[in-house]
Amino acid sequence: MTNLLINVDHVATLRNARRETFPVREDRRHITERDVRLLKETVRGKLDFELSTDEEVVDICCATQPDLATLVPERRDEVTTEGGLDVRTHDERLEDVIARLFGAGVREVALFVDPAPEQIEAAARTSANAIELHTGAFANAETPEAEREEAQVLARAAAQAAEHGLRVHAGHGLDYRNYATFREAAGAHVEEVSVGFAVVARAVLVGMEQAVREMRELVAAH
């Protein structure tokens, strides 16, 4: 059965639109340190801390000891994460951070990567025990044919990662419309999916509880 993780940074983005808090990215655009403490105290399910390799943010993650830490790239000019890590060229820095996270008691460390064979191979050479496949190209496909092609790319990447013994997660742009196509084509090896924007956008109309329930039912059905 596939687990569903809800990205709450979009909730923080709505809150911060009123400028009531100073926007964990390096620039604190979404989640703040206070948010992290409150989430650690209140979340009863699995807590996934997404972070860059920024030293201060890594320190916060180590102190928080989430269930899962997902390393993502970060650029100051982007609104949200727009691509996967280039593990091939940053493997030494990533390895240092992975070792720190495991040493702090984090049990699962994932690398957010594009579904490219060379990136999967590079991730497998690190000590991370999971990857999160970047599903943006699939989510942004403009035709059903292109969507199916991108789903097959994800399926091959997931199988490749699983062969290396990596746990496979997926996320970025998955929503109520495209999830079934993704799951049918690429979901055999995917243990967890992360959905954020679609759920928060739906929650504006129907409330967070119903929006999460609808997404959870969709994931459970596939």
Helices and strands as residue ranges (DSSP letters): E 3-6, H 9-16, H 33-42, E 48-51, H 55-64, E 68-71, H 91-103, E 108-113, H 117-125, E 130-134, H 136-139, H 144-163, E 167-171, H 179-186, G 187-189, E 190-195, H 197-206, H 208-221
